[in-house]
């Protein structure tokens, strides 16, 4: 199996951009190449700096396509598969998190580097029947941020940027995740407060009309 995976990686590296798309698709779907996509984005950007956005875009689109494939399969029977592979309590907690926090629960793992449980999150999103269009948008935003940041840092600082990302990427990702959670909580609070004000205003208007 190791030789098979190494062969795919070598082939993807040899054919350039299309290979990056293929590798990103496989890594986000049926196989696993930890950080290999990031490495190729760095390598291709360092070699062809003017095309950094092209490589970041291919990595992003490949990941979106791979995640949507897994999401579609999980929607047809993913919950039963997950319950066979993982403890019921873990699956239940994961499903509740997806259902409660929606796209934020998908967006955060898509930004974080390994060992974040990204593929498990994708399976849970499919099993929880998260709408495919909204799911794809969350993956596009999360993976796009990650790969475009990697490409831009490489463009600006060279391959040393990847070493910095390996050392600090998880910390940066957790910081962004925390910011997203705070922003989501703030938005939910603001929306509920607006709904409460609207209900009070409606009730007041109804009382006024009744008095007339």
ZAKE-822369 format. One record per residue (C-alpha): residue in three letters; x, y, z. Coordinates in steps of 0.5 Angstrom, whole numbers, plus 500, padded with zeros to 3 digits. Example, Ala and Ser with C-alpha at 12.3 -4.5 7.8 and 13.67 -1.06 7.14 Angstrom:
<rs>
[r "ALA"; [525; 491; 516]]
[r "SER"; [527; 498; 514]]
</rs>
This chain:
<rs>
[r "UNK"; [500; 500; 500]]
[r "UNK"; [506; 505; 502]]
[r "UNK"; [509; 504; 495]]
[r "UNK"; [502; 505; 492]]
[r "UNK"; [501; 512; 495]]
[r "UNK"; [508; 514; 494]]
[r "UNK"; [507; 512; 486]]
[r "UNK"; [501; 517; 486]]
[r "UNK"; [505; 522; 490]]
[r "UNK"; [511; 522; 485]]
[r "UNK"; [506; 522; 479]]
[r "UNK"; [502; 528; 482]]
[r "UNK"; [509; 531; 483]]
[r "UNK"; [511; 530; 476]]
[r "UNK"; [505; 532; 472]]
[r "UNK"; [504; 539; 476]]
[r "UNK"; [498; 543; 477]]
[r "UNK"; [493; 537; 475]]
[r "UNK"; [497; 532; 479]]
[r "UNK"; [496; 537; 485]]
[r "UNK"; [488; 537; 484]]
[r "UNK"; [488; 530; 483]]
[r "UNK"; [492; 529; 490]]
[r "UNK"; [488; 534; 493]]
[r "UNK"; [482; 530; 491]]
[r "UNK"; [484; 523; 494]]
[r "UNK"; [487; 526; 500]]
[r "UNK"; [480; 529; 502]]
[r "UNK"; [476; 523; 500]]
[r "UNK"; [479; 516; 499]]
[r "UNK"; [486; 516; 501]]
[r "UNK"; [491; 520; 506]]
[r "UNK"; [497; 524; 504]]
[r "UNK"; [498; 528; 511]]
[r "UNK"; [501; 535; 509]]
[r "UNK"; [503; 533; 502]]
[r "UNK"; [498; 538; 498]]
[r "UNK"; [501; 543; 503]]
[r "UNK"; [508; 541; 501]]
[r "UNK"; [506; 541; 493]]
[r "UNK"; [503; 548; 494]]
[r "UNK"; [510; 550; 497]]
[r "UNK"; [514; 547; 492]]
[r "UNK"; [510; 549; 486]]
[r "UNK"; [510; 556; 488]]
[r "UNK"; [517; 556; 490]]
[r "UNK"; [518; 554; 483]]
[r "UNK"; [513; 558; 479]]
[r "UNK"; [512; 564; 483]]
[r "UNK"; [507; 568; 478]]
[r "UNK"; [502; 562; 479]]
[r "UNK"; [502; 561; 486]]
[r "UNK"; [494; 563; 486]]
[r "UNK"; [493; 557; 481]]
[r "UNK"; [496; 552; 485]]
[r "UNK"; [492; 554; 491]]
[r "UNK"; [486; 554; 487]]
[r "UNK"; [487; 547; 484]]
[r "UNK"; [489; 545; 491]]
[r "UNK"; [482; 548; 494]]
[r "UNK"; [478; 545; 488]]
[r "UNK"; [481; 538; 489]]
[r "UNK"; [479; 538; 496]]
[r "UNK"; [472; 541; 495]]
[r "UNK"; [471; 535; 490]]
[r "UNK"; [474; 530; 494]]
[r "UNK"; [470; 532; 500]]
[r "UNK"; [463; 533; 497]]
[r "UNK"; [464; 526; 494]]
[r "UNK"; [465; 523; 501]]
[r "UNK"; [459; 527; 504]]
[r "UNK"; [455; 524; 498]]
[r "UNK"; [457; 517; 500]]
[r "UNK"; [456; 518; 508]]
[r "UNK"; [449; 521; 506]]
[r "UNK"; [447; 514; 504]]
[r "UNK"; [449; 510; 510]]
[r "UNK"; [455; 514; 513]]
[r "UNK"; [452; 514; 520]]
[r "UNK"; [452; 506; 520]]
[r "UNK"; [459; 506; 518]]
[r "UNK"; [461; 511; 523]]
[r "UNK"; [457; 507; 529]]
[r "UNK"; [461; 501; 527]]
[r "UNK"; [468; 504; 527]]
[r "UNK"; [467; 509; 533]]
[r "UNK"; [464; 509; 539]]
[r "UNK"; [457; 511; 540]]
[r "UNK"; [458; 516; 544]]
[r "UNK"; [463; 519; 540]]
[r "UNK"; [459; 519; 534]]
[r "UNK"; [453; 522; 538]]
[r "UNK"; [457; 528; 540]]
[r "UNK"; [460; 529; 533]]
[r "UNK"; [453; 529; 530]]
[r "UNK"; [450; 534; 535]]
[r "UNK"; [456; 539; 534]]
[r "UNK"; [454; 538; 527]]
[r "UNK"; [447; 539; 528]]
[r "UNK"; [448; 545; 533]]
[r "UNK"; [454; 549; 530]]
[r "UNK"; [452; 547; 523]]
[r "UNK"; [458; 550; 518]]
[r "UNK"; [462; 553; 523]]
[r "UNK"; [463; 545; 525]]
[r "UNK"; [466; 544; 518]]
[r "UNK"; [469; 550; 517]]
[r "UNK"; [474; 550; 523]]
[r "UNK"; [477; 543; 522]]
[r "UNK"; [478; 544; 514]]
[r "UNK"; [483; 550; 516]]
[r "UNK"; [487; 546; 522]]
[r "UNK"; [493; 542; 520]]
[r "UNK"; [493; 534; 521]]
[r "UNK"; [492; 531; 526]]
[r "UNK"; [485; 535; 526]]
[r "UNK"; [479; 530; 525]]
[r "UNK"; [478; 533; 518]]
[r "UNK"; [475; 527; 514]]
[r "UNK"; [471; 525; 520]]
[r "UNK"; [468; 531; 520]]
[r "UNK"; [466; 531; 513]]
[r "UNK"; [463; 524; 514]]
[r "UNK"; [459; 526; 520]]
[r "UNK"; [457; 532; 516]]
[r "UNK"; [454; 527; 511]]
[r "UNK"; [451; 523; 516]]
[r "UNK"; [447; 529; 519]]
[r "UNK"; [445; 531; 512]]
[r "UNK"; [448; 538; 512]]
[r "UNK"; [446; 541; 505]]
[r "UNK"; [451; 539; 500]]
[r "UNK"; [451; 546; 497]]
[r "UNK"; [452; 550; 504]]
[r "UNK"; [457; 544; 506]]
[r "UNK"; [461; 545; 499]]
[r "UNK"; [461; 553; 501]]
[r "UNK"; [464; 551; 508]]
[r "UNK"; [470; 547; 505]]
[r "UNK"; [471; 552; 500]]
[r "UNK"; [472; 558; 505]]
[r "UNK"; [476; 553; 510]]
[r "UNK"; [481; 550; 505]]
[r "UNK"; [481; 556; 500]]
[r "UNK"; [484; 560; 506]]
[r "UNK"; [489; 555; 508]]
[r "UNK"; [492; 553; 501]]
[r "UNK"; [492; 561; 499]]
[r "UNK"; [495; 563; 506]]
[r "UNK"; [500; 557; 504]]
[r "UNK"; [501; 560; 497]]
[r "UNK"; [502; 567; 499]]
[r "UNK"; [507; 566; 505]]
[r "UNK"; [511; 562; 500]]
[r "UNK"; [511; 567; 495]]
[r "UNK"; [513; 572; 500]]
[r "UNK"; [518; 568; 505]]
[r "UNK"; [520; 562; 500]]
[r "UNK"; [520; 555; 503]]
[r "UNK"; [522; 557; 510]]
[r "UNK"; [514; 559; 510]]
[r "UNK"; [512; 552; 510]]
[r "UNK"; [517; 550; 516]]
[r "UNK"; [514; 556; 520]]
[r "UNK"; [507; 553; 518]]
[r "UNK"; [509; 546; 520]]
[r "UNK"; [511; 549; 527]]
[r "UNK"; [506; 554; 528]]
[r "UNK"; [500; 552; 523]]
[r "UNK"; [496; 549; 529]]
[r "UNK"; [497; 555; 533]]
[r "UNK"; [494; 559; 528]]
[r "UNK"; [489; 555; 526]]
[r "UNK"; [486; 554; 533]]
[r "UNK"; [487; 562; 534]]
[r "UNK"; [482; 563; 527]]
[r "UNK"; [478; 557; 530]]
[r "UNK"; [477; 561; 537]]
[r "UNK"; [475; 567; 533]]
[r "UNK"; [470; 564; 528]]
[r "UNK"; [467; 561; 534]]
[r "UNK"; [466; 568; 538]]
[r "UNK"; [464; 571; 531]]
[r "UNK"; [458; 566; 531]]
[r "UNK"; [456; 566; 538]]
[r "UNK"; [456; 574; 537]]
[r "UNK"; [452; 573; 531]]
[r "UNK"; [447; 568; 534]]
[r "UNK"; [446; 573; 540]]
[r "UNK"; [445; 579; 536]]
[r "UNK"; [440; 575; 531]]
[r "UNK"; [436; 573; 538]]
[r "UNK"; [436; 579; 541]]
[r "UNK"; [433; 582; 534]]
[r "UNK"; [428; 577; 534]]
[r "UNK"; [426; 579; 541]]
[r "UNK"; [426; 586; 540]]
[r "UNK"; [421; 585; 534]]
[r "UNK"; [417; 580; 538]]
[r "UNK"; [416; 586; 544]]
[r "UNK"; [415; 591; 538]]
[r "UNK"; [409; 587; 535]]
[r "UNK"; [406; 585; 542]]
[r "UNK"; [406; 593; 543]]
[r "UNK"; [403; 594; 537]]
[r "UNK"; [398; 589; 538]]
[r "UNK"; [396; 592; 545]]
[r "UNK"; [395; 599; 542]]
[r "UNK"; [391; 596; 536]]
[r "UNK"; [387; 593; 541]]
[r "UNK"; [386; 599; 545]]
[r "UNK"; [383; 603; 539]]
</rs>
